[in-house]
Amino acid sequence: MSISGNLLNIKNKLPSNVTLVAVSKTKPSSDILEAYASGHRIFGENKIQELVGKYEELPKDIEWHMIGHIQRNKVKYMAPFVNLIHAVDSLRLLKEINKQALKNNRIISCLLQIKIASEETKFGLTEVEVSDLLASEEFKFFQNIKIEGLMGMATFTHNQEQLKKEFSLLKKIYDNVCKLNTANCQLNTLSMGMSDDYPIALENGSNMIRVGSSIFGKRACSINLNPTS
Ligand SMILES: *Cc1c(COP(=O)(O)O)cnc(C)c1O
């Protein structure tokens, strides 16, 4: 199946309130252009350097989402154009995003990442940490960011019951945070679900899915076998 065929297949089955982020990480710009030609405009990358390179090369009406873990010292490179930052997991990072957004005279939309997976390696905040962050004095002065929602990654498993448990936990936290009604914070986005688990995420209240391999095909394994080089 072609990239545009895969895209159409997925889009045809999505409810109209769900946004599809096509995750193009590690894939060449020609693949993105093929999706673009079929009308798709929202793409996600997980490395700032790659995001910036593709932004510079590709049509300017593409909406770029940063979906990966972020190093604070690199926020400045994406601040001029990024449309949505999915994986914000600290006040320090928000402070830097706010600073760079101000420099660019922009308001940058962000999602807070919640840890729902059982794996230690996955990032994110707990519900208590989110409400503390939103209630903090410092947060109130962040005029150049807007918290639009929450994001989460489930455990890498085929256990449907566990996936359902993790996604419904995230939905519950989302509903609770929606009620907080804080300044700079108007939730309307719940980003959860990837190629292998998005149908379960949708059943549990997701309205934004991040799909890579089901659109662009499998990615080459990026494990560094020679870490000293
Ligand atoms: C790579 C990635 C995805 C997409 O993964 P697929 O399994 O290829 O759909 C979604 N979200 C994040 C945060 C990712 O890094």
The ligand as an SDF file (V2000), in Angstrom:
LIG
                    3D

 15 15  0  0  0  0  0  0  0  0999 V2000
    7.2220    7.3900   17.0880 C   0  0  0  0  0  0  0  0  0  0  0  0
    6.1280    7.9430   17.9120 C   0  0  0  0  0  0  0  0  0  0  0  0
    4.7850    7.7350   17.5690 C   0  0  0  0  0  0  0  0  0  0  0  0
    4.3380    6.9140   16.3800 C   0  0  0  0  0  0  0  0  0  0  0  0
    4.6690    5.5710   16.5340 O   0  0  0  0  0  0  0  0  0  0  0  0
    4.1070    4.4500   15.5290 P   0  0  0  0  0  0  0  0  0  0  0  0
    4.0690    3.2280   16.3550 O   0  0  0  0  0  0  0  0  0  0  0  0
    5.0750    4.3740   14.4080 O   0  0  0  0  0  0  0  0  0  0  0  0
    2.7730    4.8870   15.0780 O   0  0  0  0  0  0  0  0  0  0  0  0
    3.8200    8.3210   18.3730 C   0  0  0  0  0  0  0  0  0  0  0  0
    4.1410    9.0700   19.4520 N   0  0  0  0  0  0  0  0  0  0  0  0
    5.4150    9.2910   19.8120 C   0  0  0  0  0  0  0  0  0  0  0  0
    5.6900   10.1300   21.0030 C   0  0  0  0  0  0  0  0  0  0  0  0
    6.4570    8.7350   19.0620 C   0  0  0  0  0  0  0  0  0  0  0  0
    7.7260    8.9680   19.4250 O   0  0  0  0  0  0  0  0  0  0  0  0
  1  2  1  0
  2  3  1  0
  2 14  2  0
  3  4  1  0
  3 10  2  0
  4  5  1  0
  5  6  1  0
  6  7  2  0
  6  8  1  0
  6  9  1  0
 10 11  1  0
 11 12  2  0
 12 13  1  0
 12 14  1  0
 14 15  1  0
M  END
$$$$
